[in-house]
Amino acid sequence: MNQLRWRKSSFSEPGSDTCVEIAGSSTSGPHLRESTDPATVITTSRPALRALLVAVKRGQFADGAR
């Protein structure tokens, strides 16, 4: 996993060390990690990541959303 190129979320606050990072791989699915815990990496599938991003954009994880 050390050879992955991690990209910081564009929604992260400027100058903040707390963010979600993503890396692609030609041999496995996308990888996600929290910048404050870079040793913990989640590997998922492209369809699952796409579904997560759609749900986030719709506000399904906002406070009070069900």
Secondary structure as UniProt FT lines:
FT   TURN            2..3
FT   STRAND          7..8
FT   TURN            10..11
FT   TURN            14..15
FT   STRAND          20..23
FT   STRAND          31..34
FT   TURN            35..36
FT   STRAND          37..43
FT   HELIX           46..57
FT   TURN            58..61
FT   TURN            63..64
//
